[in-house]
Amino acid sequence: MGIISGTIELNKLTHVVLTKKGKEGNEIKGLFIPLELNRIVEKDAKFYLNIVGFETPNSEYNTHGVKVSLAKEVREKMSKEDQNAMPFIGSLNADKSSGSSAPTAAPSVELSEDDDLPF
């Protein structure tokens, strides 16, 4: 089994860049990404962005482009032009020569607008 590595360009999602105060009073720059506007799904207190990869055989830099995956019902209501206009948000490179490992999740904390960051 090979490794698939890649990047997601988070600024391609609807977002706001924020600067908040950390627990030691230092400023920390972060990204606020609205869930519904970006089709992010919450399940069991975890958040998922479903993606789909498309082969890019003519690219010398990556093997797949990545878009946000749409539910069949949503996709069927869109015109082909609207579907094709959805931006690529990242890229993947398939390397069949290496093994892979599962990523680990960072803990999440809910904050109000006035709260300082816990880190």
Buried (B, 14 or more C-beta within 10 A) or exposed (E): EEEBEBEBEEEBBEBEEEEBEEEEEEEBEEEEBEEEEBBBEEEEEEEEBEBEBEEBEEEEEBBBBBBBBBEEEEEEEEEEEEEEEBEBBBBBBBEEEEEEEEEEEEEEEEEEEEEBBEE
